[in-house]
Amino acid sequence: MEPQFDVIIIGAGSVGNPTAYYLAKEGLRVLVLDELASSGQGQNKAAIGGVRATHSDPAKIKLCQLSLQAFGHWQEETGTDIGWKQGGYSFPAFDGKVETTLRGLLPTQKRYHLDIDWLGAEDLKALIPGINPNGLRGGTYSPDDGQVSPLLAAQSFTYEAVRLKAVFRYREHVTSLVREGNSVVGVRTDKGEYRAPIVIIASGAHATDVCKMAGLDIPVLPDSHEAGITAPVQQFLGPLVVDIRPGAEGKTVNCYFGQNSEGQIIFCYTPKQLFPGENRTSTSEFMPIAAARMVQIMPRLKNLTIRRVWRGLYPMTPDGSPIVGKAPGVDGLVLGVGMCGQGFMLGPGVGMNLASLVAHGRPVTEPEVFNLLSPSRDLYAGKKEALK
Ligand SMILES: Cc1cc2nc3c(=O)[nH]c(=O)nc-3n(C[C@H](O)[C@H](O)[C@H](O)COP(=O)(O)OP(=O)(O)OC[C@H]3O[C@@H](n4cnc5c(N)ncnc54)[C@H](O)[C@@H]3O)c2cc1C
């Protein structure tokens, strides 16, 4: 069978959609397959839409800088509003330990030209009106970071990719890869078979299963996280606020919230005891714990009305970094998986790099930084990132 496409992407999610767009922009014939009913219906829609380049890992910094450029200029480039709000990120410190951690990251972040600085307590109070002043020592502020609507972004990347002749097929479950010797040359689904010389796996929480189809052992183990959103109120909060103190209730390792472009407060925490697996049923403890933590950080939030909560998956890797690049030992196979809790913000940066890798044989990011994410690295040797 002749190849009908230049590239097949498995997964129309946070990674697959922008990758399709950037590949189609290169003039390549792209097919995207997803088992769900439309784009962004996997973990993409579980994200709260935070986008920051303020990480401690150089590869995440560089890729998210690309994503920020893409999201920040999306409306002027395409005419479509995806809910971009450049309110920045702020990590407040209420104790000396957190202050030392945050200040300790600044030299690395500045080395990568991030616009981030330490603000004293008075400046932080002005930036985050209503923040609890008790014990507040100051915090970091990175004005270039922001928020986007994950669903609007997924739809818009898809729409723009389709305009450039990419093909999206939904409700098609990829069941196996077509192999010729050492090469992957296509995919089989429950509905048919498609051929292309390059296959990109962007299958999120199901990456391990799909990689197994190529005989690869790639550990991507999902654990679940909950989030919620309030009814909209007038804009009063610029930055997305991340409190990295462990909660006094002993159940949370952080808490973060921001006000999106529609005025809703969108919020999350990371549980101390992780929930491995794919259960997406909301728990009864999430809302009381989240509400108490948020009101402790910012007492005025007690007046908000919660609209809904949900639970989704982080596709985790052993070292907490994504797995991006050519698959080891299998020609024609490329991986964009293991996005952990940051796949939405990494998506466009990963997509640009994968499109360049496929079209030009090299990533757009400097290879020595990009290769930190290599599928060939020792996934059990790396240190977890300080800012998760
Ligand atoms: C509560 C919560 C809040 C979060 N907040 C943020 C945030 O603020 N910022 C951020 O950057 N990230 C956030 N994340 C993380 C983010 O949602 C994920 O990292 C990201 O969506 C993963 O992207 P992905 O493309 O790898 O997977 P997905 O978006 O899930 O896409 C994978 C797609 O592959 C498809 N697929 C899988 N297997 C097959 C198959 N065999 N055949 C066909 N299709 C298949 C799936 O249906 C799915 O649509 C959050 C996550 C949660 C749960």
The ligand as a Tripos MOL2 file, in Angstrom:
@<TRIPOS>MOLECULE
LIG
   53    58     1     0     0
SMALL
NO_CHARGES

@<TRIPOS>ATOM
      1 C1         -6.6310   18.7950   37.0550 C.3       1 LIG1
      2 C2         -5.5650   19.0210   36.0200 C.ar      1 LIG1
      3 C3         -5.0650   20.2940   35.7900 C.ar      1 LIG1
      4 C4         -4.0600   20.5120   34.8560 C.ar      1 LIG1
      5 N1         -3.6290   21.7830   34.6160 N.ar      1 LIG1
      6 C5         -2.6710   21.9940   33.6880 C.ar      1 LIG1
      7 C6         -2.2310   23.3080   33.4030 C.ar      1 LIG1
      8 O1         -2.7020   24.2790   33.9710 O.2       1 LIG1
      9 N2         -1.2630   23.4670   32.4650 N.ar      1 LIG1
     10 C7         -0.7070   22.4180   31.8210 C.ar      1 LIG1
     11 O2          0.1890   22.6190   31.0040 O.2       1 LIG1
     12 N3         -1.1320   21.1580   32.0310 N.ar      1 LIG1
     13 C8         -2.0870   20.9120   32.9590 C.ar      1 LIG1
     14 N4         -2.5220   19.6460   33.2060 N.ar      1 LIG1
     15 C9         -1.8530   18.5190   32.5260 C.3       1 LIG1
     16 C10        -2.3450   18.3540   31.0970 C.3       1 LIG1
     17 O3         -3.7560   18.2390   31.0970 O.3       1 LIG1
     18 C11        -1.6940   17.0980   30.4670 C.3       1 LIG1
     19 O4         -0.3200   17.0700   30.7210 O.3       1 LIG1
     20 C12        -1.8920   17.1250   28.9600 C.3       1 LIG1
     21 O5         -3.2330   17.3080   28.6050 O.3       1 LIG1
     22 C13        -1.3490   15.8490   28.3190 C.3       1 LIG1
     23 O6         -1.3740   16.0660   26.9360 O.3       1 LIG1
     24 P1         -1.2660   14.8430   25.9150 P.3       1 LIG1
     25 O7         -1.3840   15.3980   24.5420 O.co2     1 LIG1
     26 O8         -0.0720   14.0290   26.2440 O.co2     1 LIG1
     27 O9         -2.5420   13.9400   26.2600 O.3       1 LIG1
     28 P2         -4.0860   14.1750   25.8710 P.3       1 LIG1
     29 O10        -4.4300   15.6120   25.8020 O.co2     1 LIG1
     30 O11        -4.8700   13.2920   26.7690 O.co2     1 LIG1
     31 O12        -4.1520   13.6130   24.3830 O.3       1 LIG1
     32 C14        -3.9250   12.2340   24.0900 C.3       1 LIG1
     33 C15        -4.9990   11.7770   23.1230 C.3       1 LIG1
     34 O13        -4.6280   10.4770   22.6410 O.3       1 LIG1
     35 C16        -5.8180    9.7330   22.4370 C.3       1 LIG1
     36 N5         -5.4680    8.3010   22.4170 N.ar      1 LIG1
     37 C17        -4.8170    7.5990   23.3690 C.ar      1 LIG1
     38 N6         -4.6540    6.3200   22.9900 N.ar      1 LIG1
     39 C18        -5.2360    6.2160   21.7550 C.ar      1 LIG1
     40 C19        -5.3990    5.1340   20.8390 C.ar      1 LIG1
     41 N7         -4.9100    3.8970   21.0800 N.pl3     1 LIG1
     42 N8         -6.0450    5.3700   19.6830 N.ar      1 LIG1
     43 C20        -6.5350    6.6260   19.3950 C.ar      1 LIG1
     44 N9         -6.4100    7.6690   20.2340 N.ar      1 LIG1
     45 C21        -5.7560    7.4710   21.3930 C.ar      1 LIG1
     46 C22        -6.6980   10.1460   23.6200 C.3       1 LIG1
     47 O14        -8.0580    9.9130   23.3400 O.3       1 LIG1
     48 C23        -6.3630   11.6200   23.7880 C.3       1 LIG1
     49 O15        -7.2950   12.4800   23.1490 O.3       1 LIG1
     50 C24        -3.5490   19.4030   34.1110 C.ar      1 LIG1
     51 C25        -4.0750   18.1350   34.3080 C.ar      1 LIG1
     52 C26        -5.0830   17.9210   35.2440 C.ar      1 LIG1
     53 C27        -5.6450   16.5490   35.4310 C.3       1 LIG1
@<TRIPOS>BOND
     1     1     2 1
     2     2     3 ar
     3     2    52 ar
     4     3     4 ar
     5     4     5 ar
     6     4    50 ar
     7     5     6 ar
     8     6     7 ar
     9     6    13 1
    10     7     8 2
    11     7     9 ar
    12     9    10 ar
    13    10    11 2
    14    10    12 ar
    15    12    13 ar
    16    13    14 ar
    17    14    15 1
    18    14    50 ar
    19    15    16 1
    20    16    17 1
    21    16    18 1
    22    18    19 1
    23    18    20 1
    24    20    21 1
    25    20    22 1
    26    22    23 1
    27    23    24 1
    28    24    25 2
    29    24    26 1
    30    24    27 1
    31    27    28 1
    32    28    29 2
    33    28    30 1
    34    28    31 1
    35    31    32 1
    36    32    33 1
    37    33    34 1
    38    33    48 1
    39    34    35 1
    40    35    36 1
    41    35    46 1
    42    36    37 ar
    43    36    45 ar
    44    37    38 ar
    45    38    39 ar
    46    39    40 ar
    47    39    45 ar
    48    40    41 1
    49    40    42 ar
    50    42    43 ar
    51    43    44 ar
    52    44    45 ar
    53    46    47 1
    54    46    48 1
    55    48    49 1
    56    50    51 ar
    57    51    52 ar
    58    52    53 1
@<TRIPOS>SUBSTRUCTURE
     1 LIG1         1 GROUP 0 **** ****
